[in-house]
Amino acid sequence: MALLPGAETATGAWWSLLPPLVAIALALAFRDVLIAFVMGVWIGTTMVADGNPAAGFLRFIDTNVRNALTDSDHMSIIVFSMLLGGMVAVMSKSGGTFGVVRALEPYATTPRRAQIVTWVMGVLIFFDDYSNTLIVGNTMRPVTDQHRISREKLAYVVDSTAAPVACVAIVSTWIGYEVSLVGDALVKTGSTLNPFSIFLASVPFAFYPIFALATTFMIAVSNRDWGPMLKAERRAASGEIMSASAQPLADYAESDFAPDDETPCRWWNAVVPVAMVVGSTLVGLYHTGRASLLASGDTSHSMSRIIGASDPFTVLLWASLIGLAASIVLAVGQGILGLRDSLAAMITGFKSMFMAFVVLTLAWSLGQVCTDLATAGFLKGAVGPNLPPEALPVAVFLVAASVSFATGTSWGTMAILTPLAVPLVLETAQGQHHILAATVAAILGGSVFGDHCSPISDTTILSSMASGCDHVDHVRTQLPYALFSAAVATCFGYLPEAFLDVPAWLALLIGLAVIAGGVRVVGRPVIEEGSDP
């Protein structure tokens, strides 16, 4: 259906915020993410259809949902998740997942250590946020369940180590996109600065991603929490890893996933498929990146440039298929499962992902609504053209955080703000390259804020799915921690660095100290002294 007459009047106005705000408010208020997304998308399509609810209702399915499912990148995520879900099911049915739990017992002997191991795994799988989320969540879920760690806490640790570490890693699927955006903005202004050098210079100013990682680590080490997460952890400590009303996006508690009593629980039946996914991803990123550079006449051997030029979505499809095949070969080859049983487990794994696919599709549909209504364009207009150069990093961070939270996309936010902010800095802060680096970091940091805590972000949804957590519960419990990290990044990172000329390294140290002290002061032990564990 073509855009209906009059729809252009809905572009860029303040009420373009209504669809995402309605979806977020309904999801948090009524704990039903499906109804929230449907209402948000319908309101948006009605606005695009010039206020006609009937036309908006039809546009919902024939434009937004169809476009969401015909986008090749979106389908790559769905197929990748489905294949990985099938792999997890085969691993579980063949006893591999239970074997991992037993193998990690010497290291994850307490709830604190289990959380630390989860955090370390999240940091080590730095090359891609989707791989990070799905691998860490699926691998550590049985371990954290055993130690009575809430599914909300697992989802938080998984989510807060995925995008934050991927966006600052020198070698990741993000690097090429980030550098290309900066490069395009520089070319348009006639600047001869090197975009990769600017990215490297921006890493010390990546206050929010670094502080988000630090907050997650301090929460794990201290075993202290506050707000909704504290309630969730105390509930889990009493034996309920999920609330009674929870509706997890992926249900891994079905008896179909449990191995038979006589099944040998060998850890390598889970570790080998996961290692195949990780290894295949790294090899695939190198292969596609190298081929892309050679095709463009670039003979560079820089690993960062090679990974940046790769095709991550294609690589993830290869990796998940190889991992699934490995899990089936191991199960059948050892005589643990027959081929028919392995395929049946795989299909069960596919089915377990259905709810997540529906939510992802609705989230993408809502993202299309935000694009049609120019929601991000309205938000970026909140940054006035007369701001002093010193205020640009913090202003850009706040606007990027707002845009990414409202639209649920980090890459989209970067694409919107980079062409605006980089020329603005070059024009108003001539020669002050530290402000340029800080502004680029602020774009990335603000974009990541929404990507890893917005209810409509695909990474947030994947974290809920991989952790077997109720999506609304995940958002409600994680948001206070994300806001805490954002506040520390603003008050002790961007503001003093810009206005007081505080060196980035000193701002980082001060921020880390504030996080450590804040967690200690505000957080409360999950198990109070004198209480039964």
KADAPE-V551128 format. One record per helix or strand. SS is the DSSP state (2 for helix, 1 for strand). FROM is the first residue (numbers start at 1). TO is the last residue. If there is no record, write none. Layout:
ss=SS from=FROM to=TO
ss=SS from=FROM to=TO
//
This chain:
ss=2 from=7 to=10
ss=2 from=14 to=30
ss=2 from=33 to=48
ss=2 from=53 to=70
ss=2 from=72 to=93
ss=2 from=96 to=104
ss=2 from=111 to=124
ss=2 from=129 to=146
ss=2 from=151 to=159
ss=2 from=163 to=168
ss=2 from=175 to=189
ss=2 from=195 to=205
ss=2 from=207 to=222
ss=1 from=224 to=225
ss=2 from=227 to=237
ss=1 from=248 to=248
ss=2 from=255 to=257
ss=2 from=268 to=295
ss=2 from=303 to=308
ss=2 from=312 to=333
ss=2 from=339 to=352
ss=2 from=354 to=372
ss=2 from=375 to=380
ss=2 from=389 to=407
ss=2 from=410 to=428
ss=2 from=433 to=451
ss=2 from=458 to=467
ss=1 from=470 to=470
ss=2 from=471 to=499
ss=2 from=504 to=522
ss=1 from=524 to=525
//
